[in-house]
Amino acid sequence: MGVYEIDPLRDPRWPEFLLASPRASVFHTRGWLEALRCTYGYEPVVYTTSSPASPLANGWAFCRIRSWLTGNRAVSLPFSDHCDPLVDNWEHFIEISEALRREREERGWDYIELRPIVSEPALEGFEGSETFFLHKLDLRPHGAEIFRSFHKSSTQRKIKRAEREGLVCESGVSERLLGQFYKLLVLTRRRHYLPPQPRTWFLNLVRCMGDQLSIWVASSSGIPVASILTLQLKNTLVYKYGGADQRFFNLGGMQMLFWRVIEQASRQRLSEFDLGRSDQQDHGLILFKDRLGANRSPISYFRNPPVSRRSLLRHGSTRIGKRVVSCVPARLLAAGGGLLYKHFG
């Protein structure tokens, strides 16, 4: 048995394989991988036991990252909440993982990182590095039933308040909506003492993802107050990014947006709304997703070999760093994020 490398951006078998694979997510798609390559210079690669002349029977997607700051590594996949190895045969799974470990040694990578939804049986040399919660909402019940599952005071009443206040919801991928979304994202990242992702990242996502991406904006009297960005593959909708203006929290714009997204997904007969991961210490975000009726489950990342270096972006800034982020103008803050993020995928 051999292990082969393919380019998922060029190999015509990859998109066909994803359509047939029940475990494939939007993070496996060409659009997502192309946006990663264009924005950060990462090199997408898929490892498979299928020969170039045969149909793909399996595939494990990675990006090769080269960084003088955080080290050279292979990640499955950077800036992705999760990325299952699409390998069902255990012998093939072991064969590919061993080939990966050999390649790490040959190339001198600092480590390999895996981000599966469901933890595979223990792999030799891989240890857990971080654990999050993954939140998912079942979209199969009728819309009214989903609404009743929302928390009455924190979600249902906020949605009704937003409707009484006359908030307007728009969706699409126009430059205007992207600009409104990004402004709210910058406000939110600053509130959490973190630099925003570069605007180029979102421009590339819009260009590469096509009709798989939507931007939603809620406005009050023409002022954008909340926005979210969603992705879709097959019957699964994914919430990936969001932002809101703290001055208008009481209007319920974010709750209303999620409800409008859920209503549309229900009409389209989608089956699942992936609300993304939450840091286990982010109690506010966990509570918000719980109150939307989502179910949460732990999700663990794994590394070979274990790495003690803690990510600056994931684990927060120092007190000095927080002061800097809170004082830097939004335009400079966004530019700084563009320089930093390519090192932390």
C-alpha positions as CSV (number, residue, x, y, z in Angstrom):
1,M,0.0,0.0,0.0
2,G,1.3,3.5,-0.9
3,V,0.4,7.0,0.2
4,Y,0.1,9.7,-2.5
5,E,-0.1,13.5,-2.4
6,I,-2.6,15.3,-4.5
7,D,-3.4,19.0,-5.0
8,P,-7.0,19.5,-4.0
9,L,-7.2,22.8,-6.0
10,R,-6.4,21.0,-9.3
11,D,-7.3,17.3,-8.9
12,P,-10.8,16.9,-10.4
13,R,-11.4,13.9,-8.1
14,W,-11.5,16.0,-5.0
15,P,-14.7,17.9,-5.4
16,E,-16.5,14.8,-6.6
17,F,-15.2,12.9,-3.6
18,L,-16.5,15.6,-1.2
19,L,-20.0,15.4,-2.6
20,A,-20.1,11.7,-1.9
21,S,-18.5,11.8,1.5
22,P,-20.9,12.2,4.4
23,R,-18.2,13.5,6.7
24,A,-17.0,16.3,4.4
25,S,-17.4,19.9,5.6
26,V,-17.2,23.3,4.0
27,F,-13.6,23.5,5.3
28,H,-12.6,20.7,3.0
29,T,-13.8,22.5,-0.1
30,R,-11.7,24.1,-2.8
31,G,-13.1,27.5,-2.1
32,W,-11.9,27.5,1.6
33,L,-8.5,26.0,0.6
34,E,-8.0,28.5,-2.2
35,A,-8.8,31.5,0.2
36,L,-6.2,30.1,2.7
37,R,-3.6,29.9,-0.1
38,C,-4.3,33.4,-1.6
39,T,-4.5,35.2,1.8
40,Y,-1.8,33.5,3.8
41,G,0.4,31.6,1.3
42,Y,-0.4,28.2,2.8
43,E,0.1,25.1,0.6
44,P,-3.0,22.8,0.5
45,V,-2.3,19.1,0.1
46,V,-4.4,15.9,0.5
47,Y,-2.9,12.6,1.4
48,T,-4.6,9.4,0.1
49,T,-4.0,5.8,-0.5
50,S,-5.7,6.0,-3.9
51,S,-3.4,5.9,-6.8
52,P,-3.5,8.8,-9.4
53,A,-5.2,6.5,-11.9
54,S,-8.0,5.4,-9.6
55,P,-11.1,7.1,-8.0
56,L,-10.5,8.7,-4.6
57,A,-11.5,6.3,-1.8
58,N,-10.2,8.5,1.0
59,G,-8.4,11.8,1.6
60,W,-6.9,13.7,4.5
61,A,-6.6,17.4,3.9
62,F,-3.7,19.6,5.3
63,C,-2.1,22.9,4.8
64,R,1.7,23.3,5.0
65,I,2.6,26.4,6.9
66,R,6.0,28.0,6.9
67,S,6.6,30.7,9.6
68,W,9.7,32.1,11.1
69,L,7.6,33.1,14.1
70,T,5.6,30.0,15.0
71,G,7.4,27.3,13.1
72,N,6.9,25.1,10.1
73,R,4.1,22.6,10.3
74,A,1.2,20.8,8.7
75,V,-2.3,21.6,10.0
76,S,-5.6,20.0,9.2
77,L,-6.8,22.7,8.7
78,P,-5.8,26.2,9.7
79,F,-8.5,28.7,10.7
80,S,-11.0,25.8,10.5
81,D,-13.1,24.9,13.5
82,H,-12.7,21.2,12.6
83,C,-11.5,19.0,9.7
84,D,-12.2,15.3,9.8
85,P,-9.9,12.9,8.1
86,L,-12.1,11.5,5.3
87,V,-10.6,8.0,5.8
88,D,-13.0,5.2,6.8
89,N,-10.6,2.2,6.6
90,W,-8.5,1.9,9.8
91,E,-5.5,0.4,8.0
92,H,-5.5,3.3,5.5
93,F,-5.8,5.7,8.4
94,I,-2.8,4.3,10.1
95,E,-0.8,4.2,6.8
96,I,-1.4,7.8,6.1
97,S,-0.7,8.9,9.7
98,E,2.6,7.1,9.6
99,A,3.5,8.7,6.3
100,L,2.7,12.1,7.8
101,R,5.1,11.4,10.8
102,R,7.8,10.3,8.4
103,E,7.3,13.5,6.3
104,R,7.5,15.6,9.5
105,E,10.9,14.2,10.3
106,E,12.2,14.5,6.7
107,R,11.0,18.1,6.2
108,G,11.9,19.2,9.7
109,W,8.4,20.4,10.6
110,D,7.9,21.5,14.2
111,Y,4.7,19.6,14.5
112,I,1.6,18.2,12.8
113,E,-1.9,19.3,14.1
114,L,-5.2,17.4,13.7
115,R,-8.6,18.9,14.2
116,P,-11.1,16.1,13.9
117,I,-14.8,16.4,15.1
118,V,-14.8,12.9,16.5
119,S,-11.6,11.8,18.2
120,E,-10.1,8.8,16.3
121,P,-8.5,6.0,18.2
122,A,-5.3,7.0,19.8
123,L,-2.5,7.5,17.2
124,E,1.1,6.8,18.2
125,G,2.9,10.0,18.9
126,F,-0.2,12.3,18.9
127,E,-1.4,13.9,22.1
128,G,-4.3,16.2,22.9
129,S,-3.3,19.9,22.7
130,E,-6.5,22.0,23.1
131,T,-10.2,21.2,23.8
132,F,-13.2,23.3,22.8
133,F,-17.0,23.0,22.6
134,L,-18.6,22.4,19.2
135,H,-22.2,23.6,18.9
136,K,-24.8,22.2,16.5
137,L,-28.5,23.0,16.0
138,D,-30.9,20.4,14.4
139,L,-32.8,22.2,11.6
140,R,-35.1,19.3,10.9
141,P,-38.0,20.3,13.2
142,H,-40.5,22.8,12.0
143,G,-39.5,26.4,12.3
144,A,-42.0,27.2,15.1
145,E,-40.7,24.3,17.1
146,I,-37.1,25.6,16.7
147,F,-38.2,29.0,17.9
148,R,-39.8,27.5,21.0
149,S,-36.5,25.8,21.9
150,F,-34.9,29.3,22.2
151,H,-34.4,30.7,25.7
152,K,-37.5,32.7,26.4
153,S,-36.1,35.9,27.9
154,S,-32.6,36.1,26.4
155,T,-33.5,35.0,22.8
156,Q,-37.2,34.9,22.1
157,R,-37.9,38.2,23.7
158,K,-34.9,39.8,22.0
159,I,-36.1,38.7,18.6
160,K,-39.6,40.1,19.3
161,R,-37.9,43.4,20.5
162,A,-35.9,43.6,17.3
163,E,-39.1,43.2,15.3
164,R,-40.9,45.9,17.3
165,E,-38.0,48.2,16.8
166,G,-38.2,47.7,13.1
167,L,-34.7,46.3,12.6
168,V,-34.0,45.5,8.9
169,C,-32.1,42.3,7.9
170,E,-30.3,42.1,4.6
171,S,-28.2,39.3,3.1
172,G,-25.8,38.9,0.2
173,V,-22.2,39.4,-0.8
174,S,-22.1,43.0,-2.0
175,E,-19.2,45.3,-1.2
176,R,-21.5,47.4,0.9
177,L,-22.6,44.5,3.1
178,L,-19.0,43.2,3.3
179,G,-17.9,46.7,4.5
180,Q,-20.6,46.9,7.1
181,F,-19.8,43.4,8.3
182,Y,-16.0,44.1,8.5
183,K,-16.6,47.3,10.5
184,L,-18.6,45.4,13.1
185,L,-16.1,42.6,13.2
186,V,-13.3,45.1,14.0
187,L,-15.4,46.6,16.8
188,T,-16.0,43.2,18.3
189,R,-12.4,42.0,18.0
190,R,-11.2,45.2,19.7
191,R,-13.7,44.6,22.5
192,H,-12.1,41.2,23.0
193,Y,-8.6,42.7,22.8
194,L,-7.8,40.8,19.6
195,P,-6.7,42.1,16.2
196,P,-9.2,41.4,13.4
197,Q,-8.6,39.1,10.6
198,P,-7.3,41.0,7.5
199,R,-10.0,42.4,5.2
200,T,-8.2,40.5,2.3
201,W,-9.2,37.2,4.0
202,F,-12.9,38.1,3.6
203,L,-12.5,39.4,0.1
204,N,-10.9,36.1,-0.9
205,L,-13.6,34.2,0.9
206,V,-16.3,36.0,-1.0
207,R,-14.5,35.5,-4.3
208,C,-13.6,31.8,-3.7
209,M,-16.7,30.5,-1.9
210,G,-19.2,31.9,-4.4
211,D,-22.8,31.1,-3.5
212,Q,-21.7,29.0,-0.6
213,L,-21.1,32.2,1.4
214,S,-23.6,34.8,2.7
215,I,-23.2,38.0,4.7
216,W,-26.1,39.0,7.0
217,V,-26.5,42.5,8.4
218,A,-29.2,43.9,10.8
219,S,-29.7,47.6,10.8
220,S,-31.6,50.1,12.9
221,S,-32.6,53.3,11.1
222,G,-29.9,52.7,8.5
223,I,-27.2,52.0,11.1
224,P,-25.6,48.5,11.0
225,V,-25.9,47.0,14.5
226,A,-25.0,43.3,14.0
227,S,-23.7,41.0,11.3
228,I,-22.7,37.4,10.7
229,L,-21.1,35.4,7.9
230,T,-22.3,31.9,7.1
231,L,-21.0,29.1,4.8
232,Q,-22.8,26.1,3.4
233,L,-22.0,22.7,2.0
234,K,-24.8,20.3,1.0
235,N,-27.3,20.2,3.9
236,T,-25.1,21.9,6.5
237,L,-25.0,25.6,7.3
238,V,-22.0,27.0,9.2
239,Y,-21.8,30.1,11.3
240,K,-18.2,31.3,11.0
241,Y,-17.8,35.0,11.9
242,G,-19.9,37.7,13.5
243,G,-19.7,41.2,15.0
244,A,-22.0,43.7,16.7
245,D,-22.0,47.3,17.9
246,Q,-22.1,47.2,21.7
247,R,-24.2,50.4,21.8
248,F,-27.2,48.5,20.3
249,F,-27.0,45.2,22.2
250,N,-30.4,45.9,23.8
251,L,-32.1,45.9,20.4
252,G,-31.6,42.2,19.8
253,G,-30.0,42.5,16.4
254,M,-27.8,39.4,16.7
255,Q,-30.6,37.2,18.0
256,M,-32.8,38.4,15.1
257,L,-30.1,37.7,12.5
258,F,-29.7,34.1,13.7
259,W,-33.4,33.6,13.7
260,R,-33.7,34.9,10.1
261,V,-30.8,32.6,9.0
262,I,-32.5,29.6,10.7
263,E,-35.8,30.5,9.1
264,Q,-34.2,30.5,5.6
265,A,-32.2,27.3,6.2
266,S,-35.4,25.6,7.4
267,R,-37.3,26.7,4.2
268,Q,-34.3,25.3,2.2
269,R,-34.7,22.0,4.1
270,L,-31.1,22.1,5.4
271,S,-30.6,19.6,8.2
272,E,-27.9,21.1,10.5
273,F,-26.6,24.5,11.6
274,D,-23.0,24.3,12.8
275,L,-22.5,27.2,15.2
276,G,-18.8,26.6,15.4
277,R,-16.5,26.1,18.3
278,S,-16.2,28.0,21.6
279,D,-13.3,28.2,23.9
280,Q,-14.2,26.4,27.1
281,Q,-13.5,29.6,29.1
282,D,-15.7,31.8,26.9
283,H,-18.8,31.4,29.0
284,G,-20.6,34.3,27.3
285,L,-20.4,32.8,23.9
286,I,-21.2,29.3,25.2
287,L,-24.3,30.7,26.9
288,F,-25.4,32.5,23.8
289,K,-25.3,29.4,21.7
290,D,-26.9,27.3,24.4
291,R,-29.8,29.8,24.4
292,L,-30.2,29.3,20.7
293,G,-31.1,25.6,21.5
294,A,-27.8,24.2,20.1
295,N,-26.3,21.0,21.5
296,R,-22.6,21.2,22.5
297,S,-20.0,18.5,22.6
298,P,-16.3,18.6,23.3
299,I,-13.9,18.6,20.4
300,S,-10.1,18.1,20.8
301,Y,-7.1,18.9,18.7
302,F,-4.0,16.7,18.6
303,R,-0.3,17.4,17.9
304,N,2.7,15.3,17.0
305,P,4.9,16.0,18.9
306,P,3.2,17.8,21.7
307,V,4.0,21.6,21.6
308,S,4.1,23.7,24.7
309,R,4.1,27.0,22.8
310,R,0.7,28.7,23.5
311,S,-0.9,30.7,20.7
312,L,-1.0,34.4,21.3
313,L,-4.3,34.8,19.4
314,R,-6.1,31.9,21.1
315,H,-5.1,32.4,24.7
316,G,-5.4,36.2,24.9
317,S,-3.0,39.0,25.2
318,T,-0.9,40.3,28.1
319,R,-2.1,43.4,29.9
320,I,0.3,45.6,27.8
321,G,-1.0,43.9,24.7
322,K,-4.6,44.7,25.7
323,R,-3.8,48.3,26.2
324,V,-2.2,48.5,22.8
325,V,-5.1,46.9,21.0
326,S,-7.6,49.1,22.8
327,C,-5.7,52.3,21.7
328,V,-4.7,51.5,18.2
329,P,-6.9,53.1,15.4
330,A,-9.1,50.5,13.6
331,R,-7.3,50.8,10.3
332,L,-3.9,50.1,11.9
333,L,-5.4,47.3,14.0
334,A,-6.7,45.6,10.9
335,A,-3.3,46.0,9.2
336,G,-1.6,44.5,12.2
337,G,-3.9,41.5,12.1
338,G,-3.0,40.9,8.5
339,L,0.6,40.6,9.5
340,L,0.0,38.4,12.5
341,Y,-2.6,35.9,11.3
342,K,-0.6,34.1,8.7
343,H,1.7,32.9,11.5
344,F,-1.1,31.5,13.7
345,G,-3.2,29.3,11.4
